[in-house]
Amino acid sequence: MDKTGPTIVVNVPYYPGNLGKAYNDFMGRLGPEEWACFLDHDAMFTTGDWYGQMCEIINKHPSAGLFTAVTNAVYPKWQCVKMGYAHDVKKHRMLGSDLLLSKRTQTKPCRGRLSGVVILTSRRAWEKSGGFQDGFMGVDNAYHTAVAKAGYDVLLMEGLYVYHWYRGIET
């Protein structure tokens, strides 16, 4: 990272049956100081400042190798912000703005399972952890475990909220 901040490259991976391979193929193209942000195909950032916010969070936590975001619908529920409405995007954007203002760079450690609705990870952590496992289910959790075992912090970005369609499940 230079003084202007990290370079983050965003990717919505295409994975005909092997999400881990899609992640690894993309990570292999990054430079040694770059970061990847993987976003689920059915998720969206809710503010216009998400990129700058992620750069600030990375700079604030140099020992981290993996971050994820809060959202409306995933398992595990500790990663969710309780919502009294389902798929009104305007309300999700309002919530995203509120969290951006109130918790912009706040983080907390991820404990146990996490959802890979957003995976923000460094090339260095990916290399040191051995990368993503092949397959589809559980790829995010296996990577979380590997990054933590490699000595990196794994953190939830409490102020970065993404709306997740999540098969249309009501929250």
C-alpha positions in Angstrom: 0.0 0.0 0.0 1.2 3.5 -0.8 0.3 6.7 0.9 -2.8 7.1 -1.3 -4.2 3.8 -0.1 -4.5 0.3 -1.3 -5.6 -0.8 -4.7 -8.8 -2.8 -4.6 -10.1 -4.7 -7.6 -13.8 -5.7 -7.5 -15.0 -8.9 -9.0 -18.3 -10.7 -9.3 -16.9 -14.2 -10.1 -18.3 -16.5 -12.7 -18.2 -20.0 -11.4 -19.7 -22.9 -13.3 -19.6 -25.2 -10.3 -16.2 -24.1 -8.9 -16.3 -20.8 -7.0 -13.0 -21.5 -5.3 -11.3 -21.9 -8.7 -12.8 -18.6 -9.9 -11.5 -16.8 -6.8 -8.1 -18.3 -7.2 -7.8 -17.5 -10.9 -8.7 -13.9 -10.1 -6.3 -13.6 -7.1 -3.5 -14.9 -9.2 -3.7 -11.9 -11.5 -3.3 -9.3 -8.7 -0.1 -7.6 -7.8 1.6 -8.3 -4.4 0.1 -5.3 -2.7 -3.4 -5.4 -4.2 -6.7 -6.4 -2.7 -9.7 -8.2 -4.2 -13.2 -7.5 -3.3 -15.5 -10.4 -4.3 -19.2 -9.5 -4.3 -22.0 -12.1 -4.6 -23.9 -11.8 -7.9 -27.1 -10.9 -6.0 -25.7 -8.2 -3.7 -25.1 -4.5 -4.0 -23.3 -1.8 -2.2 -25.8 0.7 -0.7 -23.7 3.9 -0.7 -21.5 5.6 -3.2 -18.5 5.8 -0.8 -17.9 2.0 -0.4 -14.5 2.0 -2.2 -13.1 4.9 -0.1 -14.5 3.3 3.0 -12.9 0.0 2.3 -9.5 1.7 1.7 -9.8 3.5 5.0 -10.6 0.3 6.8 -7.7 -1.6 5.2 -5.3 1.3 6.2 -6.7 1.2 9.8 -6.1 -2.5 10.1 -2.8 -3.5 8.6 -2.8 -6.9 10.4 -6.0 -8.0 8.6 -6.1 -10.3 5.7 -9.8 -10.7 5.2 -12.9 -8.5 5.8 -16.6 -9.0 5.2 -19.6 -6.7 5.5 -22.9 -6.5 7.3 -26.0 -7.4 5.3 -29.7 -8.0 5.6 -29.9 -11.7 4.8 -27.3 -14.4 5.2 -26.4 -17.3 7.5 -24.9 -16.6 10.1 -27.3 -14.1 11.6 -24.5 -12.3 13.6 -23.5 -10.8 10.3 -27.0 -9.4 9.7 -28.5 -6.0 10.5 -32.0 -6.6 11.7 -34.5 -5.2 9.2 -38.2 -4.7 9.6 -38.8 -4.6 5.8 -37.7 -6.9 3.0 -36.7 -5.8 -0.4 -37.3 -2.0 -0.5 -34.0 -0.9 -2.0 -34.5 2.7 -0.9 -34.7 1.6 2.7 -31.6 -0.5 2.3 -29.7 2.5 0.9 -30.9 4.7 3.8 -29.7 2.0 6.3 -26.3 1.8 4.4 -26.0 5.6 4.7 -26.8 5.5 8.4 -24.2 2.8 9.1 -21.6 4.7 7.0 -22.1 7.8 9.1 -22.3 6.1 12.5 -19.7 3.2 12.1 -17.7 4.2 9.0 -14.4 2.3 9.9 -15.6 0.2 12.9 -14.8 -3.5 12.8 -15.1 -6.5 15.0 -13.5 -9.9 14.8 -15.4 -12.6 12.9 -16.0 -15.6 15.0 -17.2 -18.9 13.6 -18.9 -19.1 10.2 -19.1 -16.1 8.0 -20.9 -15.4 4.8 -18.9 -14.6 1.7 -21.5 -12.1 0.4 -18.5 -9.7 0.5 -14.9 -11.0 0.7 -12.3 -8.3 0.8 -8.9 -10.0 0.9 -5.2 -9.2 0.2 -3.0 -11.0 -2.3 -0.5 -11.5 0.6 -3.1 -13.2 2.8 -4.3 -15.4 -0.1 -0.8 -16.6 -0.8 0.1 -17.2 2.8 -3.1 -19.1 3.5 -2.9 -21.4 0.5 -5.8 -19.8 -1.3 -9.4 -20.9 -1.7 -10.4 -24.5 -1.8 -12.0 -25.9 -4.9 -15.8 -26.2 -4.9 -18.8 -24.1 -4.2 -20.3 -24.7 -0.7 -18.1 -23.7 2.3 -15.4 -22.0 0.2 -15.8 -18.8 2.2 -15.6 -20.5 5.6 -12.6 -22.6 4.7 -10.8 -19.5 3.5 -11.7 -17.6 6.7 -10.2 -20.4 8.7 -7.0 -20.6 6.5 -6.5 -16.8 6.7 -6.8 -16.8 10.5 -4.4 -19.8 10.8 -1.9 -17.9 8.6 -1.9 -15.2 11.3 -4.1 -12.6 9.8 -7.1 -10.9 11.5 -10.5 -11.6 9.9 -12.8 -8.7 10.5 -16.4 -7.6 10.0 -16.8 -4.1 8.6 -19.7 -2.9 10.8 -20.2 0.3 8.8 -20.2 -1.3 5.3 -23.7 -2.5 4.5 -24.6 -4.4 1.4 -28.1 -5.4 0.3 -28.4 -9.1 -0.5 -31.3 -10.5 -2.5 -30.5 -13.9 -1.1 -33.1 -15.8 -3.1 -35.8 -13.3 -2.1 -35.9 -14.6 1.5 -37.8 -12.1 3.7 -35.7 -10.7 6.5 
